[in-house]
Amino acid sequence: LEGAGSDSRNYVLGAVGNVAGWKTGALYVYIKNESSVGGFVPVGAAPGAFDSFTHLFAVFATGAIGPVTVKADLAFTTGEAGLKGGTPIDTEGFGAYLAGFLNAGMANFGLEYAYAKGNDPGTGKNEGGFSHDYHGPFNSVILWNGMDYQGYANLEAGVGGDIGFRNAHGIKGSVTASPTEKLTLIGAVLYGQRDEPGMYANGVERDKAMGWEVDGILSYSIYDNLAYTLGLGYASLGDHYKSMTGEDADNPWGMMNRVEVKF
């Protein structure tokens, strides 16, 4: 992909298979970015022309342990980024997702955990080095919205849009029910905590607690190829979002409307 003053190349190699009844897969991606403009600058590099490369390795598996369906993803990146002609910064990234779902007739109970490594400023390298971080299956209406909406979880990033699950631990319990063939109802409770707390502008370390979120989602299949989804969420924010002077952040609520057409 080439643009004004930029050049990006991705090379992808993957494989999928079935091992002892489990669907498994592996993925390797090589990402090379060169730029003469200030956009898309990695953490730790001043604005300007930069050069970076990333190796991404990922594996996934889906299977059953007794009555529980288990899903697992692991992703790891390593590489370098920095100004052209300067000393590059080592980059790393690690993300993980583990979930179990129990089908109990009318209702499906789920428990999900997600993790994306944060950057420890004391190491001299960027350890939160995912390209837009970890876009795994973990999502919610507010904190980790998967619809290109910049929620509270990504305010420190200083960019617009959804940048994925980053620098955090997240856990979610959910109940999914289908009272009719066309109607699906989902209720979920989530808790989030930063992996690395970060600091205020005055150098004081922030708290790690991101807070709790409660979501309710309704999905209705109008036709076989047309569905409507309505989601509502409310978050009770933790001390991580307090101001530098100790003031609590306002607790947000969110709503999403989605119409999905399949061709």
Salt bridges, closest charged atoms under 4 A:
ASP7 OD2 - ARG9 NH1 2.55
GLU34 OE2 - ARG9 NH2 3.52
GLU34 OE1 - LYS84 NZ 3.85
ASP51 OD1 - LYS32 NZ 2.90
GLU92 OE2 - LYS125 NZ 2.92
GLU112 OE2 - LYS172 NZ 3.55
ASP133 OD2 - ARG166 NE 3.40
GLU156 OE1 - ARG194 NH2 2.98
GLU156 OE2 - ARG206 NH2 3.99
GLU156 OE2 - HIS240 NE2 2.49
ASP162 OD2 - HIS135 ND1 3.89
ASP195 OD1 - HIS169 NE2 3.50
ASP239 OD1 - LYS242 NZ 3.73
ASP248 OD1 - LYS242 NZ 3.86
